[in-house]
Structure formats: C-alpha cells, structure tokens
Amino acid sequence: MKYSNLFFSDATDRRMLRQGDHIYCFRNAQTYSHHGIYVDDNRVIHFTRTQQDSTQSSSNYQACRICGFQPETQGGVVKSCLDCFLKGQRLFLFKYNVSSQVFKENKSGTCSTTSCDSPDIVVRRATKMLNNGQLGFGEYDLMKNNCENFARFCKTGESKSLQAFSLKAKAKFVFRGLTEQSFSMENAFIILARVTITREYKNDTLQYDKKIIFKSTTKKRIILTTIIVAIIISCLFYKQPRAGCVCE
C-alpha cells in the first residue's frame, strides 16, 4: 500500500520491505532525511552520530526494550529496530534507476538514476561496516560523510550524498544569481522563485548523479576487460599435447 506525499515520494508499508532495501524517513519538519539499509527481521543498519547531552550521565538514558539501541550513547554504524530508526515518522523507499525527469521532480536524497547491486551484496557491505565497530564508516560529517553516504555505499559501492550536494548546489545557484547582477528585491524574488518552483539547481545535482553512473560503469568495464584479456592470453599460451604423445 503506497501513497504520495507532497515531495512526490512514495511512503511505503513496512510489510512491503525486502532485505537490502534502502529506506529513509524525514526529520525536523522534512528539512532532511535519515537513511539506512533494511536487513530483515524488522532491523535496520544505519549510520548516525550520538545525541548525548554532555551534561547528562549515560546511566540516565534508557535503551530500547525491543532492540537495545540507545541513540544518546551509540553512534557510528548501528543496528536498531525499524521503530527506533523511524522515530514515529513515515517510512519511504529510496528508488534507483529512475529517469532524469523523475529525478528532477523529486526531492534530493530520495532517488537516483544509477543502478544498485543485489540485496546479498548490499547486506554484506552494511554488516561489514557494522562489525568494524563505531568507526566502521569513519567519522560522521553532515556534509561529507553522513547516513545517505553510508546507504548509497552499501547499495552501489559509491559513497555519495545527493542531499548534501543539492544543498551546496542550491547555495551556489543563489549566490551566482545575486552577484551576477545588481541587487534588487525584484531580482531576489526571481531567484527565490527559480529555486523553489522551477528548481533549476537540480540540473547540477542530476549531472552529479550521472557522474556516479559513469564512474561505476567505467570501473565495471575495466574489470570485465581485464578478465577477457587474461582469458585470451591464457588461451594463446596454452599448449595441447601432441597427437600420439605418451606422457610418462
């Protein structure tokens, strides 16, 4: 059962989730989205930072009775139940292989034009990062190494955050618009309309997403070419026994 929200994304029933799904939910009045990998049995592996108040003792916080997760003291790559991941918010499924038009219509950080790997590879990557300890995916950084970076790495092998890039692209678009001509309230409103309505900055985000595709495809082609060349060389140097030859 699915239904659309105001950002064109489809909210998903948790009963429809499959192992290796890239899921997310919106936080802070939908200003950003939190991402993770569903690994079955109502569990999610995701990348987060601790939310502990430095003035409070860790003994003052209670762990989830279902999964044992304690967001105030646990950070890095963690495994929690779906309810701890969602925090009461609606569940969404990140989409791959969408068209350029659909990509531009959707909120950044909800879909990608690139393809993704098989569920078993996705879960294996997420589990490996989880087993590497608190710094399994490095230090958390909102703009350079966040939860979307982690989920995208698990799904594609590429650590990218369209959400963070889109924010930078939007800021650059506004800066160029305001500095390339004399400032006026009329021009400011035009720039604001181009950002919020036409969302022209999404063109830069789309190109960034397609660079991910090119890099990933190029890497796969290089690996395939290397294998083919190795097979050809081995065939050329392979010597068959002469007819009638009896080997001792």
C-alpha positions as a Markdown table, in Angstrom:
| # | Residue | x | y | z |
|---|---|---|---|---|
| 1 | Met | 0.0 | 0.0 | 0.0 |
| 2 | Lys | 1.6 | 3.3 | -1.1 |
| 3 | Tyr | 0.5 | 6.9 | -1.2 |
| 4 | Ser | 2.2 | 10.1 | -2.4 |
| 5 | Asn | 3.4 | 12.9 | -0.2 |
| 6 | Leu | 4.0 | 16.5 | -1.2 |
| 7 | Phe | 7.5 | 15.7 | -2.4 |
| 8 | Phe | 6.3 | 13.1 | -4.9 |
| 9 | Ser | 8.0 | 10.3 | -2.9 |
| 10 | Asp | 6.0 | 7.2 | -2.1 |
| 11 | Ala | 5.5 | 6.3 | 1.5 |
| 12 | Thr | 5.9 | 2.5 | 2.0 |
| 13 | Asp | 4.2 | 0.0 | 4.2 |
| 14 | Arg | 6.8 | -1.8 | 6.4 |
| 15 | Arg | 5.2 | -5.1 | 5.4 |
| 16 | Met | 6.5 | -4.5 | 1.8 |
| 17 | Leu | 10.1 | -4.2 | 2.8 |
| 18 | Arg | 12.7 | -6.6 | 1.4 |
| 19 | Gln | 16.2 | -7.5 | 2.6 |
| 20 | Gly | 18.7 | -4.9 | 1.3 |
| 21 | Asp | 16.2 | -2.1 | 0.7 |
| 22 | His | 17.5 | 1.4 | 1.0 |
| 23 | Ile | 15.0 | 3.2 | 3.2 |
| 24 | Tyr | 14.7 | 6.7 | 4.7 |
| 25 | Cys | 12.4 | 8.9 | 6.8 |
| 26 | Phe | 12.2 | 12.7 | 7.1 |
| 27 | Arg | 13.4 | 14.6 | 10.1 |
| 28 | Asn | 12.9 | 18.1 | 11.5 |
| 29 | Ala | 9.8 | 19.1 | 9.6 |
| 30 | Gln | 11.1 | 17.3 | 6.4 |
| 31 | Thr | 14.2 | 19.5 | 6.2 |
| 32 | Tyr | 16.4 | 16.5 | 5.7 |
| 33 | Ser | 16.1 | 12.7 | 5.5 |
| 34 | His | 17.7 | 9.9 | 7.5 |
| 35 | His | 18.8 | 6.8 | 5.6 |
| 36 | Gly | 19.5 | 3.2 | 6.3 |
| 37 | Ile | 19.6 | -0.4 | 5.0 |
| 38 | Tyr | 16.8 | -2.8 | 5.9 |
| 39 | Val | 18.4 | -6.2 | 6.8 |
| 40 | Asp | 15.2 | -8.2 | 7.5 |
| 41 | Asp | 13.5 | -9.2 | 10.8 |
| 42 | Asn | 12.5 | -5.6 | 11.5 |
| 43 | Arg | 16.1 | -4.5 | 11.8 |
| 44 | Val | 17.9 | -1.6 | 10.1 |
| 45 | Ile | 21.6 | -0.8 | 9.8 |
| 46 | His | 22.3 | 2.9 | 9.6 |
| 47 | Phe | 25.0 | 5.5 | 10.2 |
| 48 | Thr | 24.4 | 8.1 | 12.9 |
| 49 | Arg | 26.0 | 10.3 | 15.4 |
| 50 | Thr | 25.4 | 10.2 | 19.1 |
| 51 | Gln | 22.8 | 12.5 | 20.5 |
| 52 | Gln | 24.1 | 12.6 | 24.1 |
| 53 | Asp | 23.8 | 15.7 | 26.2 |
| 54 | Ser | 27.3 | 16.3 | 27.6 |
| 55 | Thr | 25.7 | 17.4 | 30.9 |
| 56 | Gln | 23.9 | 14.1 | 31.4 |
| 57 | Ser | 25.3 | 10.8 | 32.6 |
| 58 | Ser | 25.0 | 7.8 | 30.2 |
| 59 | Ser | 23.2 | 6.0 | 33.1 |
| 60 | Asn | 20.3 | 8.4 | 32.7 |
| 61 | Tyr | 19.4 | 7.1 | 29.3 |
| 62 | Gln | 17.3 | 4.0 | 28.6 |
| 63 | Ala | 17.9 | 1.6 | 25.8 |
| 64 | Cys | 15.1 | 0.4 | 23.5 |
| 65 | Arg | 13.3 | -2.6 | 25.1 |
| 66 | Ile | 13.0 | -4.2 | 21.6 |
| 67 | Cys | 16.5 | -3.9 | 20.1 |
| 68 | Gly | 18.6 | -2.4 | 22.9 |
| 69 | Phe | 19.5 | 0.7 | 20.8 |
| 70 | Gln | 20.4 | 3.8 | 22.8 |
| 71 | Pro | 20.8 | 6.8 | 20.4 |
| 72 | Glu | 22.1 | 9.1 | 23.2 |
| 73 | Thr | 25.2 | 6.9 | 23.7 |
| 74 | Gln | 25.6 | 4.9 | 20.5 |
| 75 | Gly | 27.0 | 6.3 | 17.3 |
| 76 | Gly | 28.7 | 5.3 | 14.1 |
| 77 | Val | 27.3 | 2.3 | 12.2 |
| 78 | Val | 24.5 | 0.9 | 14.4 |
| 79 | Lys | 21.8 | -1.7 | 14.1 |
| 80 | Ser | 18.3 | -1.0 | 15.5 |
| 81 | Cys | 14.7 | -1.9 | 15.1 |
| 82 | Leu | 12.6 | -0.1 | 12.5 |
| 83 | Asp | 10.8 | 1.9 | 15.1 |
| 84 | Cys | 14.0 | 3.3 | 16.5 |
| 85 | Phe | 15.1 | 4.2 | 13.0 |
| 86 | Leu | 11.8 | 6.0 | 12.1 |
| 87 | Lys | 11.2 | 7.8 | 15.4 |
| 88 | Gly | 7.5 | 8.0 | 14.7 |
| 89 | Gln | 8.0 | 9.3 | 11.1 |
| 90 | Arg | 6.7 | 7.8 | 7.9 |
| 91 | Leu | 8.7 | 5.2 | 6.0 |
| 92 | Phe | 10.0 | 5.7 | 2.5 |
| 93 | Leu | 11.8 | 3.6 | 0.0 |
| 94 | Phe | 14.8 | 5.1 | -1.9 |
| 95 | Lys | 14.3 | 4.5 | -5.6 |
| 96 | Tyr | 17.1 | 3.6 | -8.1 |
| 97 | Asn | 17.1 | 3.5 | -11.9 |
| 98 | Val | 14.6 | 6.4 | -12.2 |
| 99 | Ser | 14.5 | 8.7 | -15.3 |
| 100 | Ser | 16.1 | 12.1 | -15.4 |
| 101 | Gln | 12.7 | 13.7 | -15.4 |
| 102 | Val | 11.5 | 11.8 | -12.3 |
| 103 | Phe | 14.8 | 12.6 | -10.6 |
| 104 | Lys | 14.4 | 16.3 | -11.1 |
| 105 | Glu | 10.8 | 16.2 | -9.9 |
| 106 | Asn | 11.7 | 14.5 | -6.6 |
| 107 | Lys | 13.3 | 15.9 | -3.5 |
| 108 | Ser | 17.0 | 15.4 | -3.5 |
| 109 | Gly | 18.1 | 12.4 | -1.5 |
| 110 | Thr | 15.0 | 10.3 | -2.3 |
| 111 | Cys | 16.0 | 8.7 | -5.6 |
| 112 | Ser | 18.9 | 8.2 | -8.1 |
| 113 | Thr | 19.3 | 7.5 | -11.8 |
| 114 | Thr | 22.0 | 5.0 | -11.1 |
| 115 | Ser | 21.6 | 1.2 | -10.7 |
| 116 | Cys | 22.2 | -0.7 | -7.5 |
| 117 | Asp | 23.7 | -4.1 | -6.5 |
| 118 | Ser | 22.0 | -7.3 | -5.5 |
| 119 | Pro | 20.4 | -7.5 | -1.9 |
| 120 | Asp | 23.0 | -10.0 | -0.7 |
| 121 | Ile | 25.9 | -7.7 | -1.6 |
| 122 | Val | 24.1 | -4.7 | 0.0 |
| 123 | Val | 23.5 | -6.5 | 3.3 |
| 124 | Arg | 27.1 | -7.9 | 3.2 |
| 125 | Arg | 28.5 | -4.4 | 2.9 |
| 126 | Ala | 26.3 | -3.0 | 5.7 |
| 127 | Thr | 27.1 | -5.9 | 8.0 |
| 128 | Lys | 30.8 | -5.5 | 7.4 |
| 129 | Met | 30.7 | -1.8 | 8.3 |
| 130 | Leu | 28.7 | -2.7 | 11.4 |
| 131 | Asn | 31.2 | -5.3 | 12.5 |
| 132 | Asn | 34.1 | -2.9 | 12.1 |
| 133 | Gly | 33.0 | -1.0 | 15.2 |
| 134 | Gln | 31.9 | 2.5 | 15.9 |
| 135 | Leu | 34.2 | 4.0 | 13.3 |
| 136 | Gly | 33.4 | 1.4 | 10.7 |
| 137 | Phe | 32.4 | 4.1 | 8.2 |
| 138 | Gly | 34.6 | 6.8 | 9.6 |
| 139 | Glu | 33.7 | 10.0 | 11.5 |
| 140 | Tyr | 30.2 | 11.3 | 10.9 |
| 141 | Asp | 30.2 | 14.5 | 8.9 |
| 142 | Leu | 26.9 | 16.2 | 7.9 |
| 143 | Met | 28.1 | 17.4 | 4.5 |
| 144 | Lys | 30.9 | 14.8 | 3.7 |
| 145 | Asn | 30.1 | 11.5 | 5.4 |
| 146 | Asn | 26.5 | 11.1 | 6.5 |
| 147 | Cys | 23.8 | 8.5 | 6.6 |
| 148 | Glu | 23.0 | 8.8 | 2.9 |
| 149 | Asn | 26.7 | 8.3 | 2.1 |
| 150 | Phe | 26.5 | 5.1 | 4.1 |
| 151 | Ala | 23.3 | 3.8 | 2.5 |
| 152 | Arg | 24.5 | 4.7 | -1.0 |
| 153 | Phe | 27.8 | 2.9 | -0.4 |
| 154 | Cys | 26.0 | -0.2 | 0.7 |
| 155 | Lys | 23.7 | -0.1 | -2.4 |
| 156 | Thr | 26.2 | 0.9 | -5.1 |
| 157 | Gly | 29.8 | 0.8 | -3.7 |
| 158 | Glu | 30.0 | 4.6 | -4.1 |
| 159 | Ser | 29.8 | 6.9 | -1.1 |
| 160 | Lys | 27.7 | 9.9 | -2.3 |
| 161 | Ser | 25.1 | 12.2 | -0.7 |
| 162 | Leu | 22.8 | 13.8 | -3.2 |
| 163 | Gln | 21.1 | 15.6 | -0.3 |
| 164 | Ala | 24.3 | 17.3 | 0.8 |
| 165 | Phe | 25.3 | 18.1 | -2.8 |
| 166 | Ser | 21.9 | 19.6 | -3.6 |
| 167 | Leu | 22.3 | 21.9 | -0.6 |
| 168 | Lys | 25.6 | 23.1 | -1.9 |
| 169 | Ala | 24.2 | 23.5 | -5.5 |
| 170 | Lys | 21.3 | 25.5 | -4.2 |
| 171 | Ala | 23.6 | 27.9 | -2.3 |
| 172 | Lys | 25.9 | 28.3 | -5.3 |
| 173 | Phe | 22.9 | 29.0 | -7.6 |
| 174 | Val | 21.5 | 31.7 | -5.3 |
| 175 | Phe | 25.0 | 33.2 | -4.9 |
| 176 | Arg | 25.5 | 33.4 | -8.6 |
| 177 | Gly | 22.1 | 34.9 | -9.2 |
| 178 | Leu | 22.6 | 37.6 | -6.6 |
| 179 | Thr | 26.1 | 38.6 | -7.6 |
| 180 | Glu | 25.9 | 38.5 | -11.4 |
| 181 | Gln | 23.5 | 41.4 | -11.4 |
| 182 | Ser | 22.8 | 44.5 | -9.3 |
| 183 | Phe | 20.8 | 43.6 | -6.2 |
| 184 | Ser | 17.1 | 44.5 | -6.1 |
| 185 | Met | 14.1 | 43.0 | -4.4 |
| 186 | Glu | 12.6 | 42.1 | -7.8 |
| 187 | Asn | 15.8 | 40.1 | -8.7 |
| 188 | Ala | 15.8 | 38.4 | -5.3 |
| 189 | Phe | 12.2 | 37.2 | -5.7 |
| 190 | Ile | 13.0 | 35.9 | -9.2 |
| 191 | Ile | 16.0 | 33.9 | -7.8 |
| 192 | Leu | 13.8 | 32.6 | -5.0 |
| 193 | Ala | 11.2 | 31.5 | -7.5 |
| 194 | Arg | 13.8 | 29.8 | -9.6 |
| 195 | Val | 15.0 | 27.8 | -6.6 |
| 196 | Thr | 11.6 | 26.9 | -5.1 |
| 197 | Ile | 9.4 | 26.5 | -8.2 |
| 198 | Thr | 11.5 | 25.7 | -11.3 |
| 199 | Arg | 14.4 | 24.3 | -9.1 |
| 200 | Glu | 16.9 | 24.9 | -11.8 |
| 201 | Tyr | 19.7 | 24.0 | -9.5 |
| 202 | Lys | 18.5 | 20.4 | -9.9 |
| 203 | Asn | 20.3 | 20.3 | -13.2 |
| 204 | Asp | 23.7 | 20.4 | -11.4 |
| 205 | Thr | 22.5 | 17.6 | -9.0 |
| 206 | Leu | 21.4 | 15.5 | -11.9 |
| 207 | Gln | 24.8 | 15.8 | -13.6 |
| 208 | Tyr | 26.5 | 14.9 | -10.3 |
| 209 | Asp | 24.3 | 11.8 | -10.0 |
| 210 | Lys | 25.1 | 10.8 | -13.6 |
| 211 | Lys | 28.8 | 11.1 | -12.8 |
| 212 | Ile | 28.3 | 8.4 | -10.3 |
| 213 | Ile | 26.8 | 6.2 | -13.0 |
| 214 | Phe | 29.8 | 6.9 | -15.4 |
| 215 | Lys | 32.4 | 6.2 | -12.7 |
| 216 | Ser | 30.7 | 3.0 | -11.6 |
| 217 | Thr | 30.1 | 1.8 | -15.2 |
| 218 | Thr | 33.7 | 2.6 | -16.2 |
| 219 | Lys | 35.1 | 0.6 | -13.2 |
| 220 | Lys | 33.0 | -2.4 | -14.2 |
| 221 | Arg | 34.1 | -2.2 | -17.8 |
| 222 | Ile | 37.7 | -2.1 | -16.8 |
| 223 | Ile | 37.3 | -5.2 | -14.6 |
| 224 | Leu | 35.5 | -7.0 | -17.4 |
| 225 | Thr | 38.1 | -6.0 | -20.0 |
| 226 | Thr | 40.9 | -7.2 | -17.7 |
| 227 | Ile | 39.2 | -10.6 | -17.3 |
| 228 | Ile | 38.7 | -11.0 | -21.0 |
| 229 | Val | 42.3 | -10.1 | -21.8 |
| 230 | Ala | 43.5 | -12.6 | -19.1 |
| 231 | Ile | 41.4 | -15.4 | -20.7 |
| 232 | Ile | 42.7 | -14.6 | -24.2 |
| 233 | Ile | 46.4 | -14.6 | -23.0 |
| 234 | Ser | 45.9 | -17.9 | -21.2 |
| 235 | Cys | 44.4 | -19.5 | -24.4 |
| 236 | Leu | 47.3 | -18.2 | -26.6 |
| 237 | Phe | 49.9 | -19.7 | -24.3 |
| 238 | Tyr | 48.1 | -22.9 | -23.5 |
| 239 | Lys | 49.9 | -25.8 | -25.3 |
| 240 | Gln | 47.9 | -29.0 | -26.1 |
| 241 | Pro | 49.8 | -32.4 | -26.0 |
| 242 | Arg | 50.8 | -33.6 | -29.5 |
| 243 | Ala | 48.8 | -36.4 | -31.0 |
| 244 | Gly | 50.2 | -39.8 | -30.2 |
| 245 | Cys | 52.4 | -38.5 | -27.4 |
| 246 | Val | 52.6 | -40.7 | -24.4 |
| 247 | Cys | 53.4 | -38.8 | -21.2 |
| 248 | Glu | 55.4 | -40.7 | -18.6 |
